[in-house]
Amino acid sequence: MKATRIDHVGIVVKDIDAALATYAGNFGFTADSKRGGELPALGIKNAFMPVGESDLEFIQPTSSEGPVAQFAAERGEGTFMLSLEVEDIDAAVEHLRAAGARVGNASNGVAFVSMKSTHGVNLQLVQRQ
Amino acid sequence: MGIGATHIDHIVISSNDSGTVAQTFADNLGIEIKRKMIRPGTSAQLAFAKLQEVVLEFAGPPQVTPGEEVKAKLWGMVLAVEDIDAAVAHLRELGYPVSDPRPAVQPGARIASVKDGTSGVPFAVIQYNAIPAEAS
């Protein structure tokens, strides 16, 4: 099992429109209009800005519950999550579990590694192809 | 007009034991630690891995406290820019507090820190090949 690429960096923000305006207007990035939006099941809305071969994902909590809302309540805005691309998500989950790591089941090509298995880093694995 | 960023150059994971955190990532995720060093001046312990164009930097204090729980967090990122002087001038014109560009750990590179106004993300800009070889 090998992580091959930084897929994206998740950034929790209070106001996603303001953050996008800052990163576009001041820093020169362009939002990907084909991705992102409101995700009620996760209690968030998000948007993506490509930077080279990776993305910045801006995430605003829309609910008072869930890990994004918890992060926002405890730390405010900031760097929330690192997403790494793997070639085979099922094999990656199996490998990590065999190594003793706590990993959620893969769903739609995405799996989350428990922060207890990463010394506190919020880590997502994603299979793109 | 922006800062002329071409890609994320590196992402910093800070902890109280960079060696252990880097080894966990290497063992569990197949990430190869390519380089370890002590940062001149601060003596911070650094370890580096590279995933295609992005470097993962594991940063920690000079000394590890024995028996202390290892705690890490995703800290911030450094964006590669084509012209660091232009990027700094642009940001200052917009009112951002930005440090003067200084030589980076990476040979020939200059780096400047953006100290506020980045949605809570500590970030810096870096330009490679910014210092002639004989001067770096």
Chai-1 contact restraints between the chains, C-beta under 6 A:
chainA,res_idxA,chainB,res_idxB,connection_type,confidence,min_distance_angstrom,max_distance_angstrom,comment,restraint_id
A,M1,B,G30,contact,1.0,0.0,6.0,A-B,restraint_1
A,K2,B,G30,contact,1.0,0.0,6.0,A-B,restraint_2
A,A3,B,L29,contact,1.0,0.0,6.0,A-B,restraint_3
A,A3,B,I31,contact,1.0,0.0,6.0,A-B,restraint_4
A,R5,B,L51,contact,1.0,0.0,6.0,A-B,restraint_5
A,R5,B,Q52,contact,1.0,0.0,6.0,A-B,restraint_6
A,I6,B,L51,contact,1.0,0.0,6.0,A-B,restraint_7
A,I6,B,V54,contact,1.0,0.0,6.0,A-B,restraint_8
A,I11,B,S119,contact,1.0,0.0,6.0,A-B,restraint_9
A,I11,B,V121,contact,1.0,0.0,6.0,A-B,restraint_10
A,V13,B,S119,contact,1.0,0.0,6.0,A-B,restraint_11
A,A19,B,S119,contact,1.0,0.0,6.0,A-B,restraint_12
A,N26,B,L94,contact,1.0,0.0,6.0,A-B,restraint_13
A,F27,B,G2,contact,1.0,0.0,6.0,A-B,restraint_14
A,F27,B,I3,contact,1.0,0.0,6.0,A-B,restraint_15
A,G28,B,G2,contact,1.0,0.0,6.0,A-B,restraint_16
A,G28,B,I3,contact,1.0,0.0,6.0,A-B,restraint_17
A,V51,B,H7,contact,1.0,0.0,6.0,A-B,restraint_18
A,V51,B,I8,contact,1.0,0.0,6.0,A-B,restraint_19
A,G52,B,H7,contact,1.0,0.0,6.0,A-B,restraint_20
A,G52,B,E53,contact,1.0,0.0,6.0,A-B,restraint_21
A,E53,B,E53,contact,1.0,0.0,6.0,A-B,restraint_22
A,S54,B,I8,contact,1.0,0.0,6.0,A-B,restraint_23
A,G76,B,G120,contact,1.0,0.0,6.0,A-B,restraint_24
A,E77,B,S119,contact,1.0,0.0,6.0,A-B,restraint_25
A,E77,B,G120,contact,1.0,0.0,6.0,A-B,restraint_26
A,G78,B,G120,contact,1.0,0.0,6.0,A-B,restraint_27
A,T79,B,L74,contact,1.0,0.0,6.0,A-B,restraint_28
A,T79,B,G76,contact,1.0,0.0,6.0,A-B,restraint_29
A,T79,B,V121,contact,1.0,0.0,6.0,A-B,restraint_30
A,L82,B,L74,contact,1.0,0.0,6.0,A-B,restraint_31
A,L96,B,N28,contact,1.0,0.0,6.0,A-B,restraint_32
A,A99,B,N28,contact,1.0,0.0,6.0,A-B,restraint_33
A,A101,B,N28,contact,1.0,0.0,6.0,A-B,restraint_34
A,H119,B,V21,contact,1.0,0.0,6.0,A-B,restraint_35
A,H119,B,V70,contact,1.0,0.0,6.0,A-B,restraint_36
A,H119,B,A72,contact,1.0,0.0,6.0,A-B,restraint_37
A,G120,B,K71,contact,1.0,0.0,6.0,A-B,restraint_38
A,G120,B,A72,contact,1.0,0.0,6.0,A-B,restraint_39
A,G120,B,K73,contact,1.0,0.0,6.0,A-B,restraint_40
A,V121,B,I13,contact,1.0,0.0,6.0,A-B,restraint_41
A,V121,B,A72,contact,1.0,0.0,6.0,A-B,restraint_42
A,V121,B,L74,contact,1.0,0.0,6.0,A-B,restraint_43
